[in-house]
Amino acid sequence: MSQTRFRIGVFGLTPTERATVFSVCALTRHRPRQYEVLPESKSGMADIVLVDGDDPLAERAWTASPAFLSDRPALLLSATPNKPAREAYSSALNRAYFAARLVRALDDLTIRHLGSVPQVSIDDSGEVPDFYKSGSSVCSEHQPRALVIDDSATVRKQIQALLELTGVFVEVSSTAEAGLELAERESFDIIFLDVELPGMDGYSACRRLKSKREQAVCPVIMLTGRDSAFDRIRGVMAGSSRYLTKPVSADDLYAVVRQYVSKLKRTVA
């Protein structure tokens, strides 16, 4: 199970800002993902550190602490957060607005740097939490690529949001026919394919994918609301690599990605 409580170390900040951090983090005790501010003497034991980038003494204290040596993610708080030479920081906030954006920034760090995946179940009844925004629509040559074929807009958005958190570029399709056209034009590292689709079903689409030499090696993960031995056998016979029953947990989704997408094994470990 993913970690849900994280210790925050604070280096620097004014007394008013420190009190704000304590108050904001205290409010998270009612959330699934919680943050606890450590006493100043124990800041080096933190899971995430918040550093006053406008205070040289605070930055020196941080770089001399066990948190820096253990490469803990660091959130920069500064009046000029975009100024050069900030490579040591994982993220940055403008101190003028940090109170309203602190929790979202901490959530992002726990996902991207600490591997704590959101506890989201992928199915038609769920929603994508507000802070899981879709990433860039432009794919770099180094990004793994995924294709999601599902007639449910909710499921497509959930899978897309979760995969993009790990750096995957995602294309989506609501029908097997449109998905097969995408797979003809572009190459993918993994394909998520719903069994029950309008028109051509997932089993037929999987067979079509596996019949093409260019696509035969791409793992196809079938998604379904049914979990029977017969359905699993049909999936294997169609050429699928795995069979996931909805609701699919984020942990199970990332486990599949770790198994089949070599470029992401470290990212989502």
Helices and strands as residue ranges (DSSP letters): E 5-11, H 15-26, G 27-30, E 34-37, G 40-45, E 48-52, H 56-63, H 66-69, E 74-78, E 91-94, H 98-112, E 121-122, E 145-149, H 153-164, E 169-173, H 176-185, E 190-194, H 202-211, E 220-224, H 229-238, E 242-245, E 248-249, H 250-260, G 262-264
